């Protein structure tokens, strides 16, 4: 009788933990000052800095000269896709599952560091020159890799499936935007960019 009671107690305990984790993974949207929107502040600060201070950089980053109509569609759509995500974080609290929170924040911090390292290279580079220094030695698109890592970190730290699904859709749009940018770079820089493409992966060494 005691053995049966012990087994029942263990089962209920394990079930309670599993059920609690499952419930925490169900998307929760509730407006709050301490929600994950705080993690979007660095991105907002960067956007404000580029638009108001580094206007030449903003013009270069938004230049779509030579793009086809299809490429313009993907570029514009991918460029604005991050805004609904960041807006949704105002209603997205952090997960109560400590391991997910810690892993998510770690990914976010790595992405943030890479993001600002990349932005520093972009701001300091001469106009009409290939970006070859810093993070561009390991990725042809480190700014996008960094931003995606930051958003993945937010998704993990909040354990929000809806954000994950939306991010996956945004990354797909972003991929098509990157293909358009690389086509223009091949036309503009010719063999220099072709050589660069052969040496450095599009995203990461294990995700070309």
N, C-alpha and C positions, 0 to 999 in steps of 0.2 A: 504493500500500500504506500509506504513512504517512497519507494523507488519510483512508483507510478506518479506520485505527486511531484517528485523532483524532476522527472522527465517533462511533465506538463508545465512546470514553472520555467524550465529552460526553453521549451518550445514557445511559450508565450513571450518570453523575454526577447528571443531572437526574432520572432514575428513582429514584435513591437518595434524593434530597431529597423527591420526591413520595411515595415509599413510606414514608419516615420520618414525614412529616406525617400520612399516612393512619393509620399505626400509632398515632401519638400521639392521634389523634381517637377511637380505639377506647376505650370506657369502661374506666378502670382504677380498681379499688377495692382499696386497701391501707392498713391502719391506720398512722397516723404522726403524730408530734407536730408536724411542720411542715406538715401538710395544711391544706386550705382552711377547716377548722373555725375557724381563727383569725379569719377574716373575719366569723364569726357572733357573736363576743364582744360587739360593740356592741349587737346586737339582744338578746342575753341580758341585758346590763347594763340596757338600757331596760326590758325586761319586769320584771326584779327591782326596779328603781326604782319603776315604776308600781304594782306589786302591793304593795310593802312601805311605800312613802312616800306616793305619791299615790293613796291608796285610793279617794277620791271620783272621781278620773279613771277608775280601773279600773272602778268601778261604772257610770259613764256609758257607757264604751266597750263594756261587756258587756250593757247594757240592751236587752232585746228586747220591751219592752212594745208591744203592738199588732201584732206580727208574726204572720203566718199560719204554719201548720205547715210548709208548703213553704219559706217564708222562713227559719224557724228552722233547718230542715235545712241549707240552703245556708250560713247564717251560721255555725253550729257547725262544719260540715265545712270551710269556708274558713278559719275561725279556727285550726283544729288542723292544717291541711294543711302549714303551714310547718315544723312540728316534725320530720316524717320527712326533709324536705329538709336541715334543719340537722344532724340526726343523721348523715345520709349523708355530710356533708362531712368527718367524722372519718376516713372511709375514702377520701377523694377528694384525691389530690395535685394540686398545681398543674401546669399544662401546661409542657412543655419548649420549646414554640414561643413564642419571645420576643414577637413582635407580638401574639399572642392574649393572652398574659399581661399585657402593657402596656395593651392596649385594655380588657381585663376589669377590671383594677385601676382604671383611669380612670373607667369607668362606676360601679364600686363606690364610689369616693370621692365622686363627684357625688351618688349616691343617699344615702350616709351623711350628707353635709352637709344635703341637703334633709330627710332624716328627722329630724334633731335640731332643725332650724329649725322644722319642723312641730310636733314634740312640745313645743317651748317655747311655741308659740301655744296648744296645747291645754291645757297645764298652767296657763297664765296667764289663760285665758278664764273669765269668770263662768259659773256654771251656767245652763243653759237659754238660752244665747245662741248665735247663729250664729257660726261661725268665719269671719271675713272678712279678717283681717290676714295679713301675711307671705305664705307660699306659697299661702294660700287665695285670693289675688288672681289667681293664674294657673291654679289647678286646684281643683276642688271636692273632690278626694280626694288631696291631696298625700302623705299618709302612706302610702297604698297604692302610689302611683306611686313613692315613694322606696324602699319595701321591695322592690318588684318590680325596680327598677333595681339595687339591691344584689344581689339574687339572680341577675339577668341577668349582672351583673359577675362573680359567682362561677362561673356556667356558662361564660362565655367564658374566664375565667382558668384554668379547669381543663380546658376543651375536652371536657367530659363530656356526651355526647348524652343519656344517661339522665336527668341532672339537667334538661336542657333540656325534655325531653318531660314530665317530672313537673311542672316549673314551668308549662308551658303549661296543663296540666290544672288546676293550682292557681289560675292567673289566671282561668280560666273560672268556677270556683267563686266566686272573689272578685268577679267582675263581677256575678253574681246576688246576692251579699250586698250589694253597693253599690246595686243597684236597689232592694232592700228598704229600705235606710237612707234612700235619697232619697224613697221613697214616704212613710215616716214623717215625714221633714223637711217635705214638702209639707203633710201634715196638721197638723203642729205649728206651723209658721211661716207657712203660707198664702202670701199674695202676696209677702211678703218673700223667701221661698225661691224662688218662681217667678221673681221679678225677678233674683235671684242666678244662677239657672240660665240665664237668658237672656244674662247677661253673662260668665259664667265657664264654660269647658268642663268636662266630667266628669273628664277625665284631663289632656290637654295640648292646646294650641291646634291642633295638627295631628292630634290623636287624641281627638276629642270623644266 
